[in-house]
Every structure is written in structure tokens, then in C-alpha cells.
Amino acid sequence: MMEATNTKPVVRVTQAKDVEGIVSLFCETGTNPYNWSVEKWTHYYEDYPDGQPISLVAVINDQVVGHYGMLPVRIGQLSAMLGLHAYVARQQRGLTVISALMKEVDRRCQALGVALICGFANPKFSFVKSTIFKWQIPCWLGFQRGLSSVDIEAGRNKKFSFQYTPKWYEWRFGEKRDQYISKYVDGNGIIHRQLLKVSAETALIQGEEIEAWTPNSTYQTNQQDQFCQPFSIKVFDQRLISEDVLNHANWSIEMGDSDTFQYTLWKDDK
């Protein structure tokens, strides 16, 4: 008699034996566009300097079929989590696995007493989170081209912004600088000069060719004439609603706050 197999996912904290399975999951299409490796997983989930990260796996019959990660962050004075590296195996793309992961995400956030969890998911997953898992999208982030010190200053006066320790900047970018300007080459071979992060209040940055997320390119709704990155949150401390946490005008978010943007030093920036 054939032994029945279990199709219900078990969600738990990642163990050492799971890491290679996570990397394989991220590379299941036969490509590795985000350069996943055991070392990259270790960088995020063992070397992170600003608190204890959480890596969750969904497992069916001892096989990793889903992953969701969380990094502790400070947003103003708030304790929060940044959700990232969400992925479900292509053969498990119904709601079963992702629902089990998101249920455990909520449970752990509430147990830790964090005020909210946030993330920079792609538009499709952001829609799923908002329609099924009760996340909300306070703002859409457009790419402003052309930057002045006025734009940088405007971001410093917002109620909600990411705050990091000096060690975080070294972890994220591999070096200490007043600002992190990165070179990005898109699929059409066009070179972009992108401001990922400003770490010093005295940094003076301006230039017609620099791209950045700024308060001027932060919108309440998606813009039809340009690509915008949705920024979504799930609020656990309901007092934040009365503090207008869902108002896009209260947020200052930089490109480097998202792990999507890899840092490649712009060589003229010395």
C-alpha cells in the first residue's frame, strides 16, 4: 500500500539544513538573477546588525516550498519589521502556502510587539497582500530625476522614516560614506545614477542626472505615466492610524531602504 504524503505546509524558523533548499527554491526557474547563495542568506539572516532577523520556511514532506524573511527596523521611534524575500514554489502558487506563511508572520510580529510590518513587494504581490492579508499601501514611490539639496532636506522633516545604526550602513553598503550613489544598468543598456541613501545631514547632493525616491515623487496612488514602487504596511498598533501613518505625505523613503537595489559605487563619486 502506498504511503500517503502530507500536502499541508509546516511553517517554522529556518534551520541550517534548510538554507541550501531556500537557495534552490529561489533559483527553481534555472536562473539566479538576484545572485542567491548560502553566503547571501547568511548575510541577511545571520550577519544583520540591527536586531534579530527571522527567516521562515514552509515545508511539505521535508522539502522547502516557501520562504518569508523579516528584518527588525526602526521607523522614527517605532519598532517595526521589514518583510522581504517572499517566495513560493511555482507548483504551490495557490493560497495554501502563502497563507500559512503570512499567518505565521502576523503571529510573530504580534508576539514581538512591533508596531507594523512593511515591505517593497512587486505590484502583483502587493495587490495580493492588500486584498487578502489586510496590508495597506500608504504610498507609491516614483523615480525623481534631477535632485537638489532642497529635496534631501524635505525628507528629513517627515514623521515616518527609516532609522539605522552606523553598523547598518556598513552591512548594507560595505563601507562608510556620507551618501551612497550607485551605478545601475537597465535591461536596455541605459546607465542610471541612483542615490540610494544619505547617511549624513551635512551631505550636499545635486545633479540633473541623479535618480532618487524623494517626497516629491511619493504619491498617494499609482501613476499611470511612470513606474512606481508600491510601499505596503500592515499596522498592528492601531494608534498609528490616528497618527496618519497611511498618509503618503508623512513618509520619507529612500531607495536604499529597499533591498531591491544593489549598491555599485558610482566611480565619479569619490
Secondary structure, 3 states (H helix, E strand, C coil): CCCCCCCCCEEEECCHHHHHHHHHHHCCCCCCCCCCCHHHHHHHHCCCCCCCCEEEEEEECCEEEEEEEEEEEEECCEEEEEEEEEEECHHHCCHHHHHHHHHHHHHHHHHHCCCEEEECCCHHHHHHHHHHCCCEEEEEECCEEEECHHHHHHHCCCCEEEECCHHHHHHHHCCCCCEEEEEEECCCCCEEEEEEEECCCCCCCCEEEEEECCHHHEECCCCCCCCCEEEEEEECCCHHHHCCCCCHHHEECCHHHCCCCCCCECCCCC
